[in-house]
């Protein structure tokens, strides 16, 4: 696997503020991976379900912790993620397809343009 692309996985958490309201907090962390476009079949099937698939991201499965937002092209400055484009994860796939991946240590994230993820 190539792993020459840098993306940021964004985790959303909620905390209570001083008056008891839930406040959303985000934390981002960099991950090196392989970013490619989705296959024609993946694009067609997801599009039939109203999704707008954009990329397939392959990484070590140990780098993924269930994040539902991926930022591609952003930068992390002083703990703040700026720039880039955010995508929502609509599907993950763990599996082995080649002998080199026989250990099963990879995961694929399929991401889409999604309303509310900006």
Secondary structure, 3 states (H helix, E strand, C coil): CCCCEEEEEEEEEEEECCCCCEEEEEEEEEEEEEEEECCHHHHHHHHHCCCCEEEEEEEEHHHCCCCCEEEECCEEECCEEECCEEEEEEEEEECCCCHHHCCCCEEEEEEECCCCCC
